[in-house]
Amino acid sequence: DTAVSQTPKYLVTQMGNDKSIKCEQNLGHDTMYWYKQDSKKFLKIMFSYNNKELIINETVPNRFSPKSPDKAHLNLHINSLELGDSAVYFCASSRVEGEQFFGPGTRLTVL
Amino acid sequence: AQSVTQLDSQVPVFEEAPVELRCNYSSSVSVYLFWYVQYPNQGLQLLLKYLSGSTLVKGINGFEAEFNKSQTSFHLRKPSVHISDTAEYFCAVSGQSGRRALTFGSGTRLQVQP
């Protein structure tokens, strides 16, 4: 069974569109995260949720909106996509203390 | 605030040779330390972690790392690499309390040559 899953794996879309990425974890973890990996492989935290409550919101454009319907899910909705949003987006989860488990990533390409 | 510096962007090495990937960090609070590996077009997999206790940490695939608090370093080592170790390696830190998101280094590309 996949511990942290993301859908879709690839997402190709036009500028200006709205898209969502879904993440689910079956590890029973309390905390979930979204990270962005840019074209130079640099990884940076975007958001963190603990028990469905937003606890970290980095300097991310407000076009990005995370939503956590329950502890096992953290979705990422992006409005008005721009070329610079092209990246790989990783979901992760962890207990309050401990290592983070990462999903396989979603490669977003904005044309 | 925390930061992580991986001094080498690329490390070429021959198969069966030893390797060391360097990582230094800066933080105003106590931290946990991690090494992750990313194979092409895949997610990140935890190699090893330092939470507390012995400063020499052993991980998967024959890797180990040593936490040096005075030098704020957490270098990754393997005594004999294989072709299959070719990947991107990321050092990361998180606070021991409060903010627990990972702060990553810029990554080191390990290229194992036959």
Interface residues (C-beta under 8 A of the other chain):
Chain A: V4 T31 Y33 Y35 K40 K41 F42 L43 K44 I45 S48 I56 F90 A92 S94 V96 E97 G98 E99 Q100 F101 F102 G103 P104 G105
Chain B: Y32 F34 Y36 Q38 Q42 G43 L44 Q45 L46 K49 L51 E88 F90 Q96 R99 R100 A101 L102 T103 F104 S106 G107
